[in-house]
Amino acid sequence: MKNPRPCSVADTLAVVGEKYALLVLREAFLGVRRFDAMVRNIGAPRDVLATRLRRLVEAGVLEKLPYSERPRRFEYRPTPAGWELQPVLLMLMKWGDRHLADRPPMVLEHSCGADLTPVVVCGHCGQQADQGTLTPHVQAPGWTRTGPAAD
């Protein structure tokens, strides 16, 4: 399509939508921040993982910090922008646990002691945001909810 809908989802996928990018973030959120451990846990080819890490650093999602001078080695830590993606991964995990797994491969315990069940809520009123509570208001010039505006 020549002029697809302007969309923050598409823009975000340009940064984290490549294969292995979200798995790199999963590992970083779990505290696995060194290259060799990420290769082991993700199963990505080393060259592919190096490319994903470089792109995530360039996009400001991860920061690359030295942890050894001899030999020079780095670890990758989420930036504040990277940490903002954690709820996205939690919701993807919830969906996968519900629709793809007989039994969740990992359970996250909240600080209250209960297993985490992530939900999206309105930051203003605290009500759960779901299909019945959302109304789109298109801000992109020339577009409506259903597509390009009629000329």
C-alpha positions as CSV (number, residue, x, y, z in Angstrom):
1,M,0.0,0.0,0.0
2,K,1.4,3.4,-0.9
3,N,0.1,5.3,2.1
4,P,-0.8,3.0,4.9
5,R,-2.7,4.3,8.0
6,P,-0.4,6.3,10.3
7,C,-0.1,4.0,13.3
8,S,1.9,3.9,16.5
9,V,1.6,0.1,16.5
10,A,3.3,-0.1,13.1
11,D,6.0,2.3,14.2
12,T,6.6,0.3,17.4
13,L,6.8,-3.0,15.3
14,A,9.5,-1.3,13.2
15,V,11.6,-1.3,16.4
16,V,10.6,-4.5,18.3
17,G,8.6,-6.5,15.7
18,E,11.5,-8.4,14.2
19,K,12.0,-12.0,15.2
20,Y,13.9,-12.3,18.5
21,A,13.6,-8.6,19.5
22,L,10.8,-9.2,22.1
23,L,12.7,-12.3,23.3
24,V,15.8,-10.1,23.9
25,L,13.6,-7.8,26.0
26,R,12.1,-10.8,27.9
27,E,15.6,-11.9,28.8
28,A,16.6,-8.4,29.9
29,F,13.5,-8.0,32.0
30,L,14.4,-11.4,33.7
31,G,17.9,-10.0,34.5
32,V,19.7,-11.9,31.7
33,R,21.8,-9.2,30.2
34,R,24.9,-10.7,28.7
35,F,25.2,-11.8,25.1
36,D,26.2,-15.4,25.6
37,A,23.4,-16.0,28.1
38,M,20.9,-14.4,25.7
39,V,22.1,-16.6,22.8
40,R,21.6,-19.7,25.0
41,N,18.2,-18.7,26.4
42,I,16.7,-17.4,23.1
43,G,18.3,-19.9,20.7
44,A,19.0,-17.2,18.1
45,P,22.0,-17.3,15.8
46,R,24.8,-15.1,17.2
47,D,24.9,-12.8,14.2
48,V,21.1,-12.3,14.3
49,L,21.1,-11.6,18.0
50,A,24.0,-9.1,17.6
51,T,21.9,-7.3,15.0
52,R,18.8,-7.2,17.1
53,L,20.8,-5.9,20.1
54,R,22.4,-3.2,18.0
55,R,19.0,-2.0,16.7
56,L,17.4,-2.0,20.1
57,V,20.3,0.1,21.4
58,E,20.1,2.5,18.5
59,A,16.3,2.8,19.1
60,G,16.9,3.7,22.8
61,V,15.2,0.6,24.1
62,L,18.4,-0.9,25.6
63,E,21.6,0.6,26.7
64,K,24.9,-1.2,26.2
65,L,27.2,-1.0,29.2
66,P,30.7,-2.5,29.7
67,Y,31.1,-5.0,32.5
68,S,34.6,-6.2,31.7
69,E,37.6,-4.3,30.2
70,R,39.8,-7.3,29.5
71,P,38.4,-8.7,27.5
72,R,36.0,-5.8,26.7
73,R,32.5,-7.2,27.2
74,F,29.1,-5.6,27.4
75,E,25.7,-6.2,29.0
76,Y,22.4,-4.8,27.8
77,R,20.0,-3.1,30.2
78,P,16.5,-1.8,29.5
79,T,16.3,2.0,29.3
80,P,13.2,3.8,30.7
81,A,11.7,3.4,27.2
82,G,12.5,-0.3,27.3
83,W,10.9,-0.8,30.6
84,E,7.7,0.7,29.2
85,L,7.5,-2.3,26.9
86,Q,7.3,-4.7,29.9
87,P,3.4,-4.6,30.1
88,V,3.3,-5.5,26.4
89,L,5.3,-8.6,27.0
90,L,3.2,-9.5,30.1
91,M,0.0,-9.3,27.9
92,L,1.6,-11.4,25.2
93,M,2.6,-13.9,27.8
94,K,-0.9,-14.0,29.2
95,W,-2.4,-14.5,25.7
96,G,0.1,-17.3,25.0
97,D,-0.5,-19.0,28.3
98,R,-4.3,-18.9,27.6
99,H,-4.3,-19.9,24.0
100,L,-1.1,-21.8,23.2
101,A,0.1,-23.6,26.4
102,D,-1.4,-26.6,28.2
103,R,0.4,-25.2,31.3
104,P,2.2,-21.8,31.6
105,P,6.0,-22.4,31.3
106,M,6.6,-19.5,33.7
107,V,4.5,-17.8,36.4
108,L,5.2,-14.4,37.7
109,E,4.5,-13.6,41.3
110,H,3.5,-10.1,42.2
111,S,4.9,-8.4,45.3
112,C,1.6,-9.1,47.0
113,G,2.3,-12.8,46.8
114,A,-0.3,-13.7,44.2
115,D,0.4,-15.0,40.7
116,L,0.3,-12.0,38.3
117,T,-2.7,-11.7,36.0
118,P,-2.0,-8.6,33.9
119,V,-4.8,-6.4,32.8
120,V,-4.9,-3.0,31.0
121,V,-6.7,-0.3,32.9
122,C,-7.5,3.3,32.3
123,G,-4.9,5.5,34.0
124,H,-7.6,8.1,34.8
125,C,-10.4,6.0,36.4
126,G,-8.7,2.6,37.0
127,Q,-11.4,0.7,35.1
128,Q,-10.3,-2.2,33.0
129,A,-9.9,-1.3,29.3
130,D,-11.5,-3.8,27.0
131,Q,-13.5,-3.9,23.7
132,G,-16.6,-2.5,25.3
133,T,-15.0,0.5,27.0
134,L,-12.8,2.0,24.1
135,T,-13.8,4.5,21.5
136,P,-11.2,5.4,18.8
137,H,-10.8,9.1,17.9
138,V,-8.6,9.2,14.8
139,Q,-6.0,12.1,15.0
140,A,-4.2,11.5,11.6
141,P,-5.3,13.9,9.0
142,G,-7.2,12.3,6.1
143,W,-8.1,9.2,8.0
144,T,-11.2,7.8,9.7
145,R,-11.6,4.8,12.0
146,T,-12.4,2.6,8.9
147,G,-9.8,4.0,6.5
148,P,-8.9,7.0,4.3
149,A,-11.4,9.8,4.4
150,A,-13.4,10.3,1.3
151,D,-12.1,13.1,-1.0
